[in-house]
């Protein structure tokens, strides 16, 4: 089944539960594919997509590449804005988010490099870089669909626990939990892991017309519980999206382990 056979239906916060990581990735990719196609982008009408990095979206990116290579999906009239980038890591470093996006996604599709926006963690004036990023989003007409992932502590992008829920793109110091989680990408050497990053704010993502958050694995289960079963809390920044009118949480079974049985049954009945 290709992505064209899926219909779009979202009016409230949804939790979509799939059996495993691969099915969750495929569902998310088909949803993105449909949103772009139904938008009917063109030379004077670009679809604007917010994108994450990390291990969770890799399966989704592989599926989107597959749809592109099959001729079902073009990114010619798509503009992208990435969530974050490390500060001080060379752009061509294998673990920079520039490298991640080009190696895992952009170089395999037909996007114009000028339309793929990633924060510059080596800019001479980091605050000016953040302000310019916000301006570019505004000039693009805002984000149509912002795709995100979360950390085990419930942070979205690098909006660590305690971040303002109305924050904008800015410089952030990374929490030790985040540094420890990212050490696997730097040979397990904490001294090599960047301690600061540029990140979109919670408010930046909340401004998107639609938000889709990917949550997979048992290690994210408590964060998903905090995201949807408890109240909005700046110590779990992903919980802010309870208040967004068009949010979809896409997860696998493992990520639901901390949810109440009735919560899982309710949302499973929705799709």
Residue pairs with C-beta under 8 A, 6 or more apart in sequence:
2 67
2 70
2 72
3 29
3 30
3 33
3 34
3 37
3 67
3 72
3 73
4 33
4 34
4 37
4 72
6 30
6 31
6 33
6 34
7 34
8 31
8 34
8 35
8 38
10 210
10 246
10 248
11 246
12 245
12 246
13 228
13 241
13 242
13 244
13 247
13 248
13 249
14 247
14 248
14 249
14 267
14 270
14 271
15 228
15 248
15 249
15 251
15 263
15 267
15 270
16 24
16 27
16 248
16 249
16 250
16 251
16 267
16 270
16 271
17 251
17 252
17 253
17 256
17 264
17 267
17 268
18 24
18 27
18 250
18 251
18 252
18 253
19 252
19 253
20 252
20 253
20 254
21 59
21 216
21 217
21 252
22 59
23 252
24 59
24 214
24 216
24 250
24 251
24 252
25 57
25 58
25 59
25 60
25 62
25 63
25 214
26 59
26 60
26 63
27 250
28 57
28 60
28 63
28 147
28 212
28 214
28 250
29 59
29 60
29 61
29 63
29 64
29 67
30 63
31 212
31 248
31 250
32 49
32 60
32 64
32 145
32 147
32 212
33 64
33 67
33 72
33 73
35 47
35 144
35 145
35 210
36 47
36 49
36 73
36 75
36 78
37 72
37 73
39 45
39 47
39 144
41 47
41 76
41 77
41 78
42 77
43 77
45 77
46 77
46 78
46 79
46 115
46 140
46 141
47 77
47 78
47 79
47 144
47 145
48 78
48 79
48 80
48 81
48 137
48 140
48 141
48 142
48 143
48 144
48 145
49 78
49 79
49 80
49 81
49 143
49 144
49 145
49 146
49 147
50 80
50 81
50 82
50 83
50 143
50 145
50 146
50 147
50 148
50 200
50 205
50 208
51 57
51 80
51 81
51 82
51 83
51 101
51 105
51 147
52 82
52 83
52 147
52 148
52 149
52 157
52 214
53 82
53 83
53 84
53 97
53 100
53 101
53 149
54 149
56 149
56 214
56 215
56 216
56 217
57 147
57 149
57 214
58 104
60 147
60 214
61 104
61 105
64 73
64 105
64 109
65 105
65 108
65 109
67 73
68 74
68 75
68 108
68 109
68 110
69 108
74 110
75 109
75 110
75 111
76 110
76 111
76 112
78 111
78 115
79 115
79 116
79 117
79 140
80 111
80 115
80 116
80 117
81 117
81 133
81 136
81 137
81 140
81 143
81 200
82 97
82 101
82 116
82 117
82 118
82 119
83 148
83 156
83 157
83 158
83 199
83 200
83 205
84 97
84 119
84 157
84 158
84 197
84 198
84 199
84 200
85 96
85 97
85 98
85 118
85 119
85 120
85 121
85 197
85 198
86 95
86 96
86 97
86 121
86 194
86 196
86 197
87 121
87 122
87 126
87 171
87 194
87 196
87 197
87 198
88 121
88 122
88 194
88 196
89 95
89 96
89 121
89 122
89 194
90 96
90 122
91 98
91 99
91 120
91 122
92 98
92 99
93 99
95 185
95 186
96 121
97 118
98 118
101 116
101 118
106 113
106 116
117 133
117 136
119 129
119 130
119 133
119 169
119 198
119 199
120 129
120 198
121 194
121 197
121 198
123 129
126 171
126 198
127 170
127 171
129 198
130 168
130 169
130 170
130 171
130 198
131 169
133 169
133 198
133 200
134 168
134 169
134 204
137 143
137 204
137 207
142 207
142 208
142 209
143 205
143 207
143 208
143 209
144 208
144 209
144 210
145 208
145 209
145 210
145 211
145 212
146 205
146 208
146 210
146 211
146 212
147 211
147 212
147 213
147 214
148 156
148 157
148 205
148 211
148 212
148 213
148 214
148 238
149 156
149 213
149 214
149 215
150 156
150 213
150 215
150 220
150 223
150 227
150 238
151 177
151 178
151 181
151 223
152 177
152 181
152 219
152 220
152 222
152 223
153 160
153 161
153 175
153 177
153 178
153 223
153 236
154 161
154 223
154 226
154 227
154 235
154 236
154 237
154 238
154 239
155 161
155 163
155 175
155 178
155 237
155 238
156 202
156 205
156 213
156 237
156 238
156 240
156 241
157 199
157 200
157 201
157 205
158 172
158 174
158 178
158 197
158 198
158 199
159 167
159 172
159 199
159 201
159 202
159 237
160 172
160 173
160 174
160 175
160 178
160 237
161 175
161 234
161 235
161 236
161 237
162 234
162 235
163 172
163 201
163 202
163 234
163 237
164 201
164 202
164 203
164 234
165 202
165 203
165 206
165 232
165 234
165 237
165 240
166 201
166 202
166 203
166 206
167 201
167 202
167 203
167 204
168 200
168 201
168 203
168 204
169 198
169 199
169 200
169 201
169 204
170 198
170 199
170 201
171 196
171 197
171 198
172 196
172 197
172 198
172 199
173 195
173 196
174 182
174 193
174 194
174 195
174 196
174 197
179 190
179 193
179 195
180 190
182 193
183 189
183 190
183 192
183 193
185 193
186 192
186 193
202 237
202 240
205 211
205 241
206 240
206 241
206 243
206 244
209 246
210 246
210 247
210 248
211 241
211 244
211 246
211 247
211 248
212 247
212 248
212 250
213 227
213 238
213 241
213 247
213 248
213 249
213 250
214 250
214 251
215 223
215 224
215 227
215 249
215 250
215 251
215 255
216 251
216 252
216 254
216 255
217 252
217 254
217 255
218 254
218 255
218 257
220 251
220 255
221 254
221 255
221 256
221 257
221 258
221 259
222 258
223 236
223 238
224 249
224 251
224 255
224 256
224 258
224 259
225 258
225 259
226 233
226 236
226 238
226 239
227 236
227 238
227 239
227 241
227 242
227 249
228 239
228 242
228 249
228 259
228 263
229 259
229 260
229 263
230 236
230 239
231 239
231 242
232 239
232 240
232 242
232 243
233 239
234 240
241 247
241 249
256 264
